[in-house]
Amino acid sequence: MNEASDAEQNAAAYRILLEALARRRAQARGGGGARVLAKHRERGKLFVRERIDALLDPGSPFLELAQLAGDGQHEGVPPGAGMVTGIGQVSGRQCMIIANDATVKGGTYFGITCKKHVRAQEIAWMHRLPCITLVDSGGAFLPDQAKIFPDAGQFGSIFYQQVRMSAEGIGQIAVVMGACTAGGAYIPALADELVIVRGQGFMYLGGPQLTQAATGEQVDPETLGGALMHSRTSGVSDHLAADDVDALAITRRLVSHLGDWPARRWQIAPPRSPRLDPNEIYGLISRDARHPSENREILLRLVDDSDFDEFKPLYGDTLMCGFARINGFRVGVLANRGVLFTESGNKAAHFIDLCCKRDIPLLFLADVTGFMVGREVEQQGIAKAGARFITAMASANVPKYTVITGGSYGAGYLAMCGRAFRPHAIFMWPNARAAIMGPEQAATTLALVREQILARGGEQWSDAEREAFKQPIRDEYERFADAFNFASNLWVDGVIDPLETRQTLTLLLDAAARTPREETRFGVFRM
Ligand code: COA
């Protein structure tokens, strides 16, 4: 088969993945569906996405995060978990926008909604972005309390992070646009400044029904927690708006009073498009997980002018390290080209140290089956090299971004700045997969363990029995590793089309540029 037709077949396989992405995104954009949306509009309310449009500077980009969170997790709940989050420009300044979608179960919080809100705050905190929360939520989705109430990372963390960000001078603005109950009321109550919509926004720790049940008091919503009451009597609200449009206009003014926007800490070169056509990336991503993708060629199509200045190109070459620019922003890139060896681990640690000393953000492009195993490498001390890589990456106090471009497995996934290492953001391409190991390895490992146990009892498996044991494991590992599963569980911040990668990173790097430089102190390097 010639090369061109191979690329065409890859690209054709990719189109199917992009269609799946488009389908899921369309579902997410639809919110709770036409019937509930009609009811929502009858109440004079704008749909959550219209609210965000009205809030943003006209024509400015909006980087939506976690758009597919919760996909398939709750009956009748579309991808997005009843909330829209993302980074957008308001009054000339990048902000994190967190907005309930009241057309999905009254905007109530499932466990995954809490996780999405908490993650949006984390990204805001790391980039020091003001948070604008458009609140329209009945609080906790009560049947899901185990995932909402008791643990860190759940609802309580939303409050904690609001307070800590406020203490650090990261602006917190809330707009009450619907009936906000319990947790839904504490979110605005904990904001620095609060806008409420007349006749439409309500805030109470206990709604009229709960109040009656608890104390016997019968009280109408307006008296209990209406906009006028909170603006005139309780003083909970700071700004009274006539309707959604007015509330969002007020919010834009509030952003303009947040104080000066810090200057960028890096010099930005004039942005340049890649010299090699990024559209060719689709043909370079292998359609068959058993065959590696052409990662060097892919990388060249992601960076400005296709210019990648490689560090130690002849040493540890299964990991490419080097400097490049994304729309003018300098990044230190680590990108896989095969399994990680001792040399590649050492090289990564050295390169990360360079980037930290020079205050250059790190970009991890992950496509890695893991670290090499076997006697030879163990005797070389690959455990030390892996530990050095992980120590350098975990210690690095420069902004870190991860894009999983292929299969990212085991300790390789972790070393390439997996979710646990607090990347400033982490995305997957639709073809990407991640798991503790590949499906075949997992099935074989578990079958070997089982066979040893059987052998102790003097039993043996037939080939058919072994296969019957292995197939469900393979299937489960396949399902687990899927990029859309990672997005649904919020183990990544989104699934992006490869062609969206540059724009996504640009927006984030632009935000990171306005954060103060932090020194890195490395953990002990085991030599
Ligand atoms: N937990 C679980 N489900 C809830 C819920 C909650 N706290 N609040 C609302 N829902 C569900 C409803 O059962 C309904 O489900 P359905 O679509 O399967 O029929 C859906 O969300 C929409 O509710 P509905 O009352 O029809 O919408 P609304 O827009 O008229 O009102 C609320 C939304 C949130 C204002 C209203 O439902 C309410 O007051 N809920 C109770 C809020 C509360 O007491 N929360 C305490 C949390 S600690």
Residues whose N, C-alpha, C, O or C-beta is under 5 A from the ligand:
A	BS01	COA	A102 K105 G106 T108 S137 G138 G139 A140 F141 L142 P143 A179 T181 A182 G207
